Structures are given as C-alpha cells and as structure tokens.
C-alpha cells in the first residue's frame, strides 16, 4: 500500500498487453485504436480519492479526451464503476489508467454476488465474502471443464442471512425455501420476505449473493398454496405437516 498527496492506502497495479493481444486488436481495429498497450489500475479507499488522483494525473500528463469515461458518476447498466482515462506517457506510448475504490474493484471483478457478500461478510470476518469470491473464481478459471466445482455452481445458489451466514440452496429455490432451511418454525410462521433489503414475494426465485431476511409472526401461516412456491422437498414436507397439524388443531377446538 502506498501514500500519495495525503491519500493513504493506495494500491497500484500494472500490466503490458501481450504482443499477440496487441496484434489481434491492431488487426481488428487498426493501429491508431490501440491505446491500452500499457495498463495501470489504481485502487483507493473513497470516491473522493478517485477524483483527487484523477486530477493529479491530468495535471502531470496530457490525456486523450475521447478516451475518457467516468463510470463512477454514470455507472454501466451492470453496475460497473471506474474512472478510465488514457494518458500520453512517453513518445508515442499511451497508458490506459483505471481508478476505482477497492469495493468497486471487487464488484467489477466478481459481480453483484461478491458485492453483497462484501457488505455482509465483513461482519463475519470476511468469511461470506471469501466464499462467493472463491466460487466465482473457480467458475472463471476452469474454462468450461465439467467437474464438481462447476456442478456446484450450476446446480446450487449461495445466499446470506442478515448475520452474514451462507446457506446453500438448489437453483430455483425461493424465499420461502430459505425460511424453511433456516428453521421449520420460521417457515411455518413466515408472512413476508426481504431480498437485499426490499420486500419481495415469498415465491421469488433467489440468486447467488442475495441477502434474505424472513419476516414472521407468532401464528402458523402455512397453507396449500405455498406448495407451489417452494422448490425443495424438505420445505414441501414441512408445509404439508404444518397443514395437517393446523387442521387437527381446528377440529379439536
């Protein structure tokens, strides 16, 4: 970690585009379009630091106006955030520079799943965060190889409790499946679901990285319509048992 102009905890990463990649880009777009032969990424703590670093670079080096993009103030549709600028470095060499916070970098590299894990995993010593980061990393590194790890990613999702604990559920599982996975009673008395802080229908399909909170009350709400809202056999069995018990209770009243 470095310190620049009173900005602490800066990390600078660099790479030089391979000759083959450069050749392919020249062939596709022409020599004048290759502006990123040298790439530099600067990671810092805050958005304010990002813009301060940008100002320092533009004060020292000329930059190509048509190669400048501010995806912090105007993020891409997929949530990607970064400042991208291309500097005239030495001679005819230009350098593409990306400036972003550490949190933006994790989102950009590993997607929304790791972003949510980052938020809630920090409270658990980063365990949840590392869990999803490893999963996505496996998927990227195996390049289509059919093995156990890819099967896990294909067949299951990984979601989080408000405390940052990770739960594995089959792909297609709903918020109601989540409630029953946490505890049978929590499922039986469920009267609402929050996904990533927003109220959602109990049958909403969950995705890896979702943070799920179960809203419940003291009375049993389980009913036959719930059987169509769940994916897991265990949740379906619990719902049937709750219905039988509730019918027996009503007959004896």
Order of alpha helices (4+ residues) and beta strands (2+ residues): beta-beta-alpha-beta-alpha-beta-beta-beta-alpha-alpha-alpha-beta-beta-alpha-alpha-beta-beta-beta-alpha
